[in-house]
Amino acid sequence: MSDGPLNVFLSGVGGQGLVLVNRLLARAAILSGLDAKSTDTHGLAMRGGAVFGTLRIGQSVPTSLFPPGQGDLLLGLEPLEALRNAHMMRPGATVVTSSDELWPAPILLEKAQMPGDWKQQLSDRGLRVVDLSGSKLALAAGNYRMLNVVLAGAASPFLPLAYDKLQQATKAQVPKGTEEQNLRALQLGRDATEGHAEP
């Protein structure tokens, strides 16, 4: 890990559980002996509205915010929102995103057009893209609503977290009685991306 904090930007749409992902990762970082600060934006967190959050992890983190162009990891619960927030990343940063598109309100209202190849557009910006079908893996774990936990697992190989601490954080944060299903979702997400993490 470099001297400065690692900057993570999380994006998705309302109803996907982005706040939980941010809490899981921040708590896992603290349990791993690191400092972590996070912020979630709730203003448009209606179902289908754009939502985002920031997370910074390091030995000493002064603030949860970082300027555009300084992100190290973009975690997208929805790929079009990942594309919309790509300006937050530095050149060479990694994008880990679900490939399942949820059309945002402007497209449904025909006020904006669906972008063509979002994955190519992200690559053209100099970003490394790792995508997975979050909904398919969530269903494999037992519940479509666990897509957010799948994505937390998918992000974990790219973060300085002890995986057992992420499991511990997950068990503490998810609803009682769903712990085992959520741990399966976490592991499926991690398995889908682990081979793409740099040594």
C-alpha beads as a LAMMPS data file, in Angstrom:
LAMMPS data file: protein, C-alpha beads

199 atoms
198 bonds

1 atom types
1 bond types

-500.0 500.0 xlo xhi
-500.0 500.0 ylo yhi
-500.0 500.0 zlo zhi

Masses

1 110.0

Atoms # bond

1 1 1 0.000 0.000 0.000
2 1 1 1.280 3.475 -0.906
3 1 1 1.894 6.206 1.642
4 1 1 -1.393 7.958 0.920
5 1 1 -4.928 6.663 1.343
6 1 1 -6.514 4.444 -1.293
7 1 1 -9.471 6.274 -2.839
8 1 1 -12.654 4.370 -3.643
9 1 1 -15.722 5.787 -5.404
10 1 1 -18.961 3.783 -5.228
11 1 1 -21.853 4.370 -7.614
12 1 1 -25.247 2.844 -8.241
13 1 1 -28.954 3.586 -8.177
14 1 1 -31.318 3.941 -5.254
15 1 1 -32.530 0.635 -3.855
16 1 1 -29.342 -1.322 -4.600
17 1 1 -27.908 -1.060 -1.093
18 1 1 -24.832 1.043 -1.801
19 1 1 -24.751 2.372 1.775
20 1 1 -24.374 -1.170 3.125
21 1 1 -21.459 -1.888 0.763
22 1 1 -19.667 1.228 1.968
23 1 1 -20.231 0.299 5.618
24 1 1 -19.005 -3.259 5.110
25 1 1 -15.792 -2.174 3.417
26 1 1 -15.081 0.620 5.915
27 1 1 -15.691 -1.645 8.891
28 1 1 -13.512 -4.385 7.399
29 1 1 -10.703 -1.860 6.900
30 1 1 -10.885 -0.762 10.536
31 1 1 -10.979 -4.380 11.712
32 1 1 -7.881 -4.929 9.535
33 1 1 -6.033 -2.295 11.567
34 1 1 -6.364 0.582 9.097
35 1 1 -8.040 3.966 9.189
36 1 1 -11.113 4.422 6.999
37 1 1 -13.503 7.262 6.345
38 1 1 -16.607 7.076 4.162
39 1 1 -19.391 9.316 2.922
40 1 1 -22.701 8.426 1.306
41 1 1 -24.903 10.768 -0.689
42 1 1 -28.563 10.194 0.082
43 1 1 -30.106 13.133 -1.756
44 1 1 -31.281 11.129 -4.783
45 1 1 -31.522 7.788 -3.049
46 1 1 -35.036 7.164 -4.315
47 1 1 -35.441 3.871 -6.097
48 1 1 -33.909 4.360 -9.536
49 1 1 -32.171 7.638 -8.709
50 1 1 -28.402 8.023 -8.863
51 1 1 -26.509 7.448 -5.607
52 1 1 -22.824 7.463 -4.826
53 1 1 -20.381 7.275 -1.970
54 1 1 -16.697 7.673 -1.240
55 1 1 -14.366 5.589 0.883
56 1 1 -10.728 6.232 1.756
57 1 1 -8.550 3.591 3.398
58 1 1 -5.020 4.053 4.743
59 1 1 -2.787 4.347 7.760
60 1 1 -4.122 7.833 8.421
61 1 1 -7.102 9.261 6.551
62 1 1 -7.874 12.963 7.115
63 1 1 -11.171 13.102 5.204
64 1 1 -13.573 10.874 3.281
65 1 1 -13.575 13.098 0.194
66 1 1 -11.155 13.288 -2.721
67 1 1 -11.157 15.378 -5.902
68 1 1 -12.023 14.176 -9.407
69 1 1 -9.193 12.355 -11.138
70 1 1 -7.746 10.942 -7.913
71 1 1 -9.716 7.697 -7.511
72 1 1 -7.970 4.331 -7.398
73 1 1 -11.024 2.057 -7.530
74 1 1 -14.502 2.662 -8.911
75 1 1 -17.054 0.175 -7.619
76 1 1 -20.169 0.182 -9.764
77 1 1 -23.339 -1.546 -8.659
78 1 1 -24.681 -0.496 -12.070
79 1 1 -22.476 -0.020 -15.163
80 1 1 -24.048 3.145 -16.576
81 1 1 -23.548 4.888 -13.244
82 1 1 -19.961 3.620 -13.227
83 1 1 -19.464 5.189 -16.647
84 1 1 -21.063 8.454 -15.525
85 1 1 -18.619 8.722 -12.631
86 1 1 -15.484 7.626 -14.474
87 1 1 -14.129 11.194 -14.257
88 1 1 -13.441 10.541 -10.561
89 1 1 -10.705 8.023 -11.444
90 1 1 -7.012 8.580 -12.143
91 1 1 -5.519 7.096 -15.347
92 1 1 -4.874 3.383 -14.876
93 1 1 -7.403 3.009 -12.057
94 1 1 -9.575 -0.102 -11.794
95 1 1 -13.319 -0.292 -12.322
96 1 1 -15.126 -3.245 -10.732
97 1 1 -18.751 -3.208 -11.865
98 1 1 -21.815 -5.324 -12.223
99 1 1 -22.648 -5.711 -15.913
100 1 1 -26.411 -5.666 -15.257
101 1 1 -27.905 -2.454 -16.589
102 1 1 -30.695 -0.693 -14.683
103 1 1 -31.844 2.123 -16.896
104 1 1 -31.741 5.380 -14.931
105 1 1 -34.658 7.809 -14.879
106 1 1 -33.382 10.182 -17.640
107 1 1 -33.219 7.293 -20.115
108 1 1 -36.614 5.921 -19.107
109 1 1 -38.065 9.441 -19.558
110 1 1 -36.316 9.673 -22.961
111 1 1 -34.321 12.728 -21.844
112 1 1 -31.015 10.959 -22.459
113 1 1 -29.774 8.202 -24.732
114 1 1 -28.427 4.846 -23.683
115 1 1 -24.644 4.819 -24.164
116 1 1 -23.316 2.292 -26.618
117 1 1 -20.558 0.098 -25.314
118 1 1 -20.008 1.263 -21.728
119 1 1 -17.171 -1.189 -21.160
120 1 1 -15.265 0.060 -24.187
121 1 1 -15.898 3.663 -23.169
122 1 1 -14.398 2.980 -19.746
123 1 1 -11.383 1.286 -21.321
124 1 1 -10.958 4.206 -23.727
125 1 1 -10.557 6.460 -20.677
126 1 1 -7.518 4.451 -19.627
127 1 1 -9.308 2.445 -16.946
128 1 1 -8.963 -1.274 -16.257
129 1 1 -12.426 -2.837 -16.272
130 1 1 -13.416 -5.965 -14.343
131 1 1 -17.098 -6.799 -14.786
132 1 1 -19.363 -9.534 -13.485
133 1 1 -23.070 -10.294 -13.457
134 1 1 -23.949 -9.238 -9.940
135 1 1 -27.579 -10.291 -10.234
136 1 1 -26.701 -13.768 -11.489
137 1 1 -24.308 -14.327 -8.597
138 1 1 -26.776 -12.896 -6.077
139 1 1 -29.425 -15.329 -7.309
140 1 1 -26.896 -18.155 -7.043
141 1 1 -26.366 -17.162 -3.409
142 1 1 -30.100 -17.238 -2.835
143 1 1 -31.501 -13.717 -3.170
144 1 1 -31.310 -11.044 -5.880
145 1 1 -31.185 -8.340 -3.188
146 1 1 -27.709 -9.488 -2.171
147 1 1 -26.179 -7.982 -5.319
148 1 1 -24.627 -5.317 -3.093
149 1 1 -22.844 -7.933 -0.961
150 1 1 -21.670 -9.704 -4.133
151 1 1 -20.077 -6.416 -5.219
152 1 1 -18.450 -5.944 -1.816
153 1 1 -16.832 -9.347 -2.300
154 1 1 -15.872 -8.450 -5.865
155 1 1 -14.098 -5.296 -4.663
156 1 1 -12.221 -7.050 -1.857
157 1 1 -9.236 -8.398 -3.871
158 1 1 -8.425 -4.818 -4.899
159 1 1 -8.456 -3.430 -1.351
160 1 1 -6.007 -3.755 1.547
161 1 1 -8.484 -5.743 3.647
162 1 1 -8.148 -9.027 5.467
163 1 1 -10.913 -11.151 3.923
164 1 1 -11.818 -12.751 7.268
165 1 1 -12.404 -9.222 8.600
166 1 1 -14.743 -8.509 5.692
167 1 1 -16.619 -11.701 6.536
168 1 1 -16.795 -10.563 10.161
169 1 1 -18.091 -7.132 9.130
170 1 1 -20.697 -8.737 6.869
171 1 1 -22.045 -10.984 9.611
172 1 1 -22.349 -7.981 11.905
173 1 1 -24.154 -5.727 9.385
174 1 1 -26.653 -7.913 7.517
175 1 1 -30.098 -8.840 8.885
176 1 1 -30.178 -11.630 11.433
177 1 1 -30.866 -14.997 9.842
178 1 1 -29.314 -14.043 6.485
179 1 1 -25.669 -14.280 7.523
180 1 1 -24.835 -17.521 5.709
181 1 1 -26.533 -16.467 2.476
182 1 1 -24.699 -13.160 2.554
183 1 1 -21.368 -14.867 3.192
184 1 1 -22.028 -17.019 0.114
185 1 1 -22.779 -13.881 -1.898
186 1 1 -19.567 -12.288 -0.629
187 1 1 -17.500 -15.324 -1.623
188 1 1 -19.089 -15.605 -5.074
189 1 1 -18.232 -11.966 -5.750
190 1 1 -14.659 -12.451 -4.575
191 1 1 -14.226 -15.620 -6.647
192 1 1 -15.423 -13.748 -9.763
193 1 1 -12.698 -11.093 -9.573
194 1 1 -9.837 -12.473 -7.510
195 1 1 -7.834 -13.593 -10.542
196 1 1 -7.892 -10.037 -11.933
197 1 1 -6.211 -8.380 -8.961
198 1 1 -2.608 -7.388 -9.425
199 1 1 -0.142 -9.274 -7.197

Bonds

1 1 1 2
2 1 2 3
3 1 3 4
4 1 4 5
5 1 5 6
6 1 6 7
7 1 7 8
8 1 8 9
9 1 9 10
10 1 10 11
11 1 11 12
12 1 12 13
13 1 13 14
14 1 14 15
15 1 15 16
16 1 16 17
17 1 17 18
18 1 18 19
19 1 19 20
20 1 20 21
21 1 21 22
22 1 22 23
23 1 23 24
24 1 24 25
25 1 25 26
26 1 26 27
27 1 27 28
28 1 28 29
29 1 29 30
30 1 30 31
31 1 31 32
32 1 32 33
33 1 33 34
34 1 34 35
35 1 35 36
36 1 36 37
37 1 37 38
38 1 38 39
39 1 39 40
40 1 40 41
41 1 41 42
42 1 42 43
43 1 43 44
44 1 44 45
45 1 45 46
46 1 46 47
47 1 47 48
48 1 48 49
49 1 49 50
50 1 50 51
51 1 51 52
52 1 52 53
53 1 53 54
54 1 54 55
55 1 55 56
56 1 56 57
57 1 57 58
58 1 58 59
59 1 59 60
60 1 60 61
61 1 61 62
62 1 62 63
63 1 63 64
64 1 64 65
65 1 65 66
66 1 66 67
67 1 67 68
68 1 68 69
69 1 69 70
70 1 70 71
71 1 71 72
72 1 72 73
73 1 73 74
74 1 74 75
75 1 75 76
76 1 76 77
77 1 77 78
78 1 78 79
79 1 79 80
80 1 80 81
81 1 81 82
82 1 82 83
83 1 83 84
84 1 84 85
85 1 85 86
86 1 86 87
87 1 87 88
88 1 88 89
89 1 89 90
90 1 90 91
91 1 91 92
92 1 92 93
93 1 93 94
94 1 94 95
95 1 95 96
96 1 96 97
97 1 97 98
98 1 98 99
99 1 99 100
100 1 100 101
101 1 101 102
102 1 102 103
103 1 103 104
104 1 104 105
105 1 105 106
106 1 106 107
107 1 107 108
108 1 108 109
109 1 109 110
110 1 110 111
111 1 111 112
112 1 112 113
113 1 113 114
114 1 114 115
115 1 115 116
116 1 116 117
117 1 117 118
118 1 118 119
119 1 119 120
120 1 120 121
121 1 121 122
122 1 122 123
123 1 123 124
124 1 124 125
125 1 125 126
126 1 126 127
127 1 127 128
128 1 128 129
129 1 129 130
130 1 130 131
131 1 131 132
132 1 132 133
133 1 133 134
134 1 134 135
135 1 135 136
136 1 136 137
137 1 137 138
138 1 138 139
139 1 139 140
140 1 140 141
141 1 141 142
142 1 142 143
143 1 143 144
144 1 144 145
145 1 145 146
146 1 146 147
147 1 147 148
148 1 148 149
149 1 149 150
150 1 150 151
151 1 151 152
152 1 152 153
153 1 153 154
154 1 154 155
155 1 155 156
156 1 156 157
157 1 157 158
158 1 158 159
159 1 159 160
160 1 160 161
161 1 161 162
162 1 162 163
163 1 163 164
164 1 164 165
165 1 165 166
166 1 166 167
167 1 167 168
168 1 168 169
169 1 169 170
170 1 170 171
171 1 171 172
172 1 172 173
173 1 173 174
174 1 174 175
175 1 175 176
176 1 176 177
177 1 177 178
178 1 178 179
179 1 179 180
180 1 180 181
181 1 181 182
182 1 182 183
183 1 183 184
184 1 184 185
185 1 185 186
186 1 186 187
187 1 187 188
188 1 188 189
189 1 189 190
190 1 190 191
191 1 191 192
192 1 192 193
193 1 193 194
194 1 194 195
195 1 195 196
196 1 196 197
197 1 197 198
198 1 198 199
